[in-house]
Amino acid sequence: MIQEFKDFIAKGNVMDMAVGIIIGAAFTAIVSSLVADIINPFIGLFTGGFDFTDKYIVLGGNVPEGASLAAARESGASIFAYGSFLMAVLNFLIIAWVVFLLVKMVNRVKSLAEKPDEVAPEVHTGPSEKDILIEIRDALQQR
């Protein structure tokens, strides 16, 4: 069983997947920073300073008026954090778009690398051995 596990782990696909997961986790941190530090301020600028990341609706419990999302969560009240949800959706869309662009770029490079060499023009090499033998047979039959 241990040998089977070693064989499974040593396969290229498993190692590629592990590297992909690690890079994906690091990439998620970059995209989260992109959204929080670059995109959200521009959204706030165009919406007159409106920041939706801290928006929520109290479903049950007592939350002081104007409390931040963190304070509302700490109070133990039941809240619907729609601002956080919108952030998660935005993060997903950005990650999906960037992954799409990366896959598209890799496929383009891959297709260029696999492009077959130009086909050499067909050169007439003359009659084949079979054609010559048929001609000889036909000539002998005419005698």
N, C-alpha and C positions, 0 to 999 in steps of 0.2 A: 504494500500500500504506500509506503514511503517513497519507493522508487517511482511508482505511478505519479505521485504528487510532484516529485522532482522533474519528471518528464513533462508534466502539465505546465509547471512554472517556467521551464526552460524553453517552451515553444515561443516562437517569435511573436505570435499574435497576442499572447498574454503580456509579454514585456511591452509591446507597442501600446496596448491598452493602458497599462500602468503609467507609462510616460504621458500618454494623452490625458489621463485623469489628473496627474500632477500639474501639467501645463494648464489644463482647464481650470483648476482651482486658482492658480496664479493669475490667469487671464480674467477670471471673475472678479478678483480684487481690483484689477486695473479698470474694468468696465464700471464697477461700483463707484470708484473714485471719479471716473469720467462723468457719470451721471450726477453724483452728489456735488462735485466741485466745479464742473464746467457747464453741463446742460441745465441743471436746476437753476443756477443763477440767471441764465439767459431766459428761461421760462418765467422766472420771477420778474425780470426786467420787462418782458413783453406783456405780462399780466398785471403790471402795476405793483410789483412787490409781493404778489400773492405766492406763498410757499405752501404747497400741498403736502409736503412730507410729514408735517406734524398735525394733520387733520384727522379727526376721529369723531364718532358719534357714541354717546354714552347709552348703552342698552339697559343697564341696570346698575344700581349702586350710587354712591355719592362721590362726585368729583368736583373739586372747587372750580368755579367759573374761570376760564382762561388758562387752566393748567396745561402744561405741556403733555405730550404723548407719554413720555417717560413717567411723569408724575401720575398720570391717569392709570397707567399700568401698575405702578407701585401701590396705588390706593386699593387695589383688589377689585375694582369695579369691572363690570362686563362692558367691554368697549368694542366697537367696530372701527378698526384703524384703516379707513379707506385710503388715506394718503400713503401709508406703507404698502398697501396692496398695489396702488398705482405705480409706486417706485419699483416694486418687484416685476410688474408687467413691463415697464419701460426698460428695466435691466435685461429682462428676457428678450425683448425685441431687439435691443442693441446687440446682445451677444449672438442671437440667431442671425442677424444681418451680417455681422463681421465673420461669423463662421461660414455663412453662405459665400461671402466674397473670397474667403481663404480657399474654400473647396473649389470655387470657380477658377481661381488663379492656379491652383495646383493641377486641376484637370487641363487647363490650357497649356501649362508647361509640359505636362505629361504627354499630351497629344502632339506637341511640337517635337518632343524627344522621340516619340514612337513613329513619327511620320516616315513612311517608307522612302527610300532613295528614289530618285527619278528613274523611271523605267527606261532602259536603253531602247533606242529605236530598233524596230525589227529589221534584221539584216537578212536578205535573201541568201541562203547558203547553198542553193542548188538542190537538185533532186536527191531524195533519200536513197538509201541502198535498196529499199523495197521498190521505189519507183524505177530504178535502173533495171532491177531484175524483171519487173513487169514489162518494160520496153524490150528487153532481150527476148523474153518469152513470146511477146507479140511478133517480133521480127522473125523468130524461128518458125512460128506458125504460118507466116505468110509465104514461106518458101515452098 
